[in-house]
């Protein structure tokens, strides 16, 4: 249950926010991932992450689909606000998406 692991002193300091958070972010060397259309990035939500606008001259808008999976028996706090519309909460599982994708009719 990694989501239940106590936070490190450094993470607790970061979560306090304010000037401390800004100072810590100034010391971090960014790591960039260049994704092409159709690529997927899979990561642990506990990792500090952010995104930038399309930096290409004349670059198009980009659309993002975020999919989060969680064990239905896990009741502990996620440590972040969910990005799912409340009406969809608890309505779908990976299995229901697999069935829909395998369906002959949309």
Secondary structure, DSSP 8 states (H G I E B T S, - for coil): -GGGS---HHHHHHHT-HHHHHHHHHH---------TT------TTS--------STT-------------TT--S--SS---S-GGGTTS--HHHHHHHHH-S--
